[in-house]
Amino acid sequence: MDMSAASTALGLINSTVQTAKTAIELAKHSKDHDLKNSVSAILDQILDLKAKILELDEENRSLHQRIATHADVERKGDFGYWFKRGETDPLCPKCYEGSGKITYLPKPETWSGGVRRDCRICGDTTWEVPMGSRRGQIQPRGGSFWGT
């Protein structure tokens, strides 16, 4: 629902509410209790409808904002990371693909002979270099691996 459609719908609802209030005032002078109850029920339903339209309008705005944000995100690179256009810091694939959240990954860190990034939000680990693949590059202290 765009802004003009939402405004039009709310204008119709407000007009209908006014008409229903007029009907309630006229029904007050009537001795017909069924008529009074029916007019009152109509007004309640119109107010519920108005609340739902406002809720849907807010959801629509939020979705348009998410679409605009995600239009500036692209997948590239060797590890399948998502990047905001013009930026070099990768987004967490799990956060972005799972819930659409824009969460930046921290700088890569060496870990057990590999290189990884751990998302600070979801805790997911992305290995850029698998563990153990750099073991040959580790320089042990002393004469053996254990430093003795």
Secondary structure as GFF3:
##gff-version 3
##sequence-region A 1 148
A	DSSP	alpha_helix	3	28	.	.	.	ID=ss1
A	DSSP	alpha_helix	33	70	.	.	.	ID=ss2
A	DSSP	beta_strand	73	76	.	.	.	ID=ss3
A	DSSP	beta_strand	81	84	.	.	.	ID=ss4
A	DSSP	alpha_helix	93	99	.	.	.	ID=ss5
A	DSSP	beta_strand	109	111	.	.	.	ID=ss6
A	DSSP	beta_strand	114	118	.	.	.	ID=ss7
A	DSSP	beta_strand	125	129	.	.	.	ID=ss8
A	DSSP	three_ten_helix	135	137	.	.	.	ID=ss9
###
